[in-house]
Amino acid sequence: MRTQHLASFFFLMKQALKQIIPLPLWQFTRNAYDGLRRIPELPAAYLHPWRRESIRRLAALKDVHKGKRAFIVGNGPSLKQTDTSKLKNEITFGMNRIYLAFLEWGFTTSYLCVTNDLVVEQFVDEISTLTIPKFIAWRSHRHFKAQFRRAELVEASNSPILKPSVSSLQSPVSNPQSPISSLPTFVYTTYTGPKFSTDVRGRVWEGATVTNLALQLAFHMGIEKAILIGVDHNFADKGEANKTIVSQGDDPNHFMPNYFGKGVKWQLPDLDTSEIGYALARDAYRKAGREVVDATVGGKLTIFPKVEYDTLF
């Protein structure tokens, strides 16, 4: 009870201070505080062996798709109304549990992005089996330690059993036979400090949705035109932004009822903050002479120009 009273007190005090402090000063102070809080993270975020390998991979991916278009594939219910067979030979960025659709599609997305720690914590074994390049938030690297240890044991025994094939690794890698090569590419993402990163080797702001990471990765890789599909920007479940809840049954918010099915922990969306990230992405692409368009069927997002999906082919 005392903890709840203290939390309420600090919340009210924060709201009162925001009323009397000029907005520019408040934002400057908050950003400076956030920057100081991130200082303890920095050594590992840049010097840890896994991150050094990730930075090297990301450097090799800079402008790898220069001038091309790519589809950013969201997980909304509208995806079931989208002819995804048209994507088979396109560059595609999938997110979170998009892999649940791969069997039905008969192909995979080009890449997978995951920033939410609950998704990684609960589905790390599924994510680890995927043979496509995976980009995971650095904070979730702890969930891959068991996978790394297994790879070390395989290497130590010099056994070909379960040793990852070159085609299944995060490409490009410095040493395909090293245990580190079986790990995802880790991106140093943060909840705070709004910005759009044109080079994702450094800090990347998540903007409250993995879609914003995908847009920054696509820019980093040189994508000229990023096309959103399945980004409905509309959820049946309402409540406090970022609040963790446990699903009580079938999932009405995504393209499959078992996406976040019964018993799965997930966080309610923060649509307002995600729109800030989307606006930053829109402006960064425009400034570079590139564009982001939204081809989501019936989507509620209004930040990007709308296009009809079928007209893109």
N, C-alpha and C positions, 0 to 999 in steps of 0.2 A: 504494500500500500504506500509506504514511504517513497519507494522508487517511482511510483506513478505520480505522486504529488510533486516530486522534484522534476520529473519530465514535463509536467504541465506548467510548472513555474518557469522553467527555462524556455519553453515554447512561447509563453505569454511575454516573457522579457524580450525574447528575440523579435516578436511581432511589434512590441512597443518601440524598440530601438529602430526598427525599419521605418516606423512612422515619423521619427524625428531626425534621422540621419539622411542627408541628401542621397538620392539613388546612385549617382556616380561614385561617391565616397563609400557607400555601402558595398557596391560591387567590387571596388578596388580592394577594400578591406577583406571581403570574403575570398577573393581570388588569391590575395597574399597569404591568408590563413590556409587555404587549400594547398597552396604551393609549399608552405612550411610542413604541412602534414604529410606531403608526399616524399619529403627528403629521405626518411628512413627506407623507403622502397627503392630508391634510385640505384644503390650499389648492385643489388641482385637483378634489377630490371635491365641493367646494361652490362654487367660483368659476369653473371652466372653463365656457366658453360652452355646450358640449354638456350639461353637468350642470345649469347654470342653466335651460336649456330643459326638461330632464327634470324638475327640481323644480317648474317651473311646470305642466307637464302633470300630474304626480302630485297637485299641489294641486287641480287641476280635477277629478280623479278621486275625490277624497275623498268617501265615502258616495254615490257615483253609483249603486250598486245596493243602497241601504239597505233592509233588510228582506227581501231576496230570497235565494234559495238558489243555490248554484253547485256544479258538479262539478269536482273537481281530478283531472285525467285523467293517471294514471301510464302507464308504458310497459312494464309487465310482461307476461309471456305470457298472464296471465289476461284480458287485454283481448280476446283472440280468443274468449273464452268469454262475453263481455259484449255484449249487444245495444246497440251504440252508436247505432243508428238512433234510439233514444229521446232522444238528446241534441241532436237537430238544432235545437230551439227553446229549449234551455237555455243558461244562462250557463256557459261552460266555460273552464277554465285548462289549456292543454296545455303540455307541457314537452319541452325538447330536440328530438328528431327525431320527435315525434308527427306532424309534417306528412307523413311517409311514408304515413300512413293516409288522408289527406284525399281522394285520388282514389277510393279504394274506398268511403269513406263518402258521398261526394257533398256534403260540407260541411266547413267548417273549425271549429276551436275559436274561441272568442271572443278569446282572448289566447294568447300564447306566452311562456314564461319559460325563460331559459337562464342558468345561473350558471357552468357548467364551462368553463374557458378552452380546453380541448382540443376541446370540441364546437364552440365558436365558431371557433377557428383552422382546423379541418378542413372546416367546413361553412358558413362565412360567406357564400359566394355563394348557397347554397340558402336560408339564413335571410333574406338581403337581398331575395330575390324575393317573399317572403310579403307579402301585403297586409293582414295582421291586425296589431293593436297588439302590439309585441314589447317585452319587458322583459329587459334584458341586464345582467349584472354590469359595473360600471364598469371593472374591471380589463381587460376585453376590448374596450374602446373602440378600442384601437389597430388592431384588425382591420378596422375600418370606415372607416379613413382613405382608402383607395382609392375606396370608394363615395362618400364625401363629395367627393373631388376630381372624380370624374366628374359629380356633380350640379352642382358649381361651373362646370365647363366647359359644361354644357348651359345653365345660366343665363346665362353670359357670352355664349354664342352666340345667346341668345334664340331657341333652336330648340325647337319643341314636341316634337321627337323625344326619346323616353325621359324627358321631363319627367314627374315623378310626378303622377298625378291626385289630386284632393282625397280621393277615396274610399280611396286606397291608403296614405294617410299615417297617421302616429301621431296619433291623435285624442285630445284636441284640440291643435292647433298654433297658434302665434301668427301665423305667416306661411306659408301653404301653398306659396308659390312660392319660399321660401328653401331653399337646399341642406340646411340643418340639419333641415328638415321631413321629409326622406327617411330620417333616422337613427332607430334604435330609441330607446326611453326607457331611459336608463341608471340603474340603481339601485346606490347605494354599498353593496356587500355586503362582509363580512369573514369570514374563516375562524374568528377567535377572538372572545372577548367574548360569551358566551352571553346572549341575551335575546330576547324576542318584541317586535317593533316594531308598535305599533298605528297608527303613522304612518310610512310608508316613504319620506318625503322625506329623512330622516336616515339614519344607519347602520342596516343590516339584517344580522343574523347569519344565515349560510347554514345552519348546523346540519347540514352534511355532505350535504345533498341539496337539489336544486332544489324539491322538494315543499314544503320549509319556506318558501322564498321565496313560492311560490304561496299558501300559507296566510296569510302576512302581507299580501300584496297583496289577497287576498280580504277580509280584515278591514278593511284601509284603505278598500276600496270599499264597506264597509257590509254585506257578506254576513252574513246571519243564520244560515244553515246551510250548512256546507261539507261536501261528500260526496266521499270518496275512492273512486276506482275504479282498477283497474290498478296499485295500489301493493302489489305482491306481498311486498315486504320479504324477499326470498329470492333468492339468486343461486347458479347452478350453479358459477360460478368462485369459488374460495376463495383467500385469501391475505392478505397484509398490507394493512390499511386504507389507502386512498389511493395505493397503489402503482400507478404507470403501467405498463401492459402493452400489447402489440400483439396484436390478435385474429389467431388462426391459421386461422380458418374461419368457418362460420356461427355466429351469435349465439344462444345458448340462453337468454339472460337477459332478452330483450325480445320484443315482439310480432311482430317480423319478423326473419328470419335475416340480413338485410343491414343491420340497425339499426347495430350495430357490427361490420360484416363484416370479412373478411380484410384485414389491413393497417391497420386503424383503431386508433389509440391511444386508450385509455380508462383510467380509474382504478377500481381495485377499491373496492367500497363500504365505508363506515364506518357500519355499522348501529347500533353502540352510541351514537355521537354523534348520529346522526339521531334516535334515540329520545329523547334529551335535548331536542332541538328540538321533537319531536312533543308531548312532555309539557308544554313551555312553551306551545305552541299550544293544547292542550286546556284548560289552566288559564286562559289569557287569554280564550278564547272563553266559557268557563263564567262567569268573573267578569263579563263584559259581558252575560250572559244569552243568549248565542248557543251554538252547538254545532258540533262536528265529529264526523261519523260515518264509518264505514268500510264501504263496500259492495263491496269487492274480492272477487271470487270466489276462495275458497280462500286468501286472503292470510294471511301469518304475523304481521302486525303486531297487537299486543295493546294498544296505548295507547288507542285510541278505541273507543267502543261499536260493535258490529257490527249491520248491518242487511242485509236481503235486497234486492238491487238492484231486482228486479221489483216490490217493494212500494212503491217510491217514485213510481210512475206510475199 
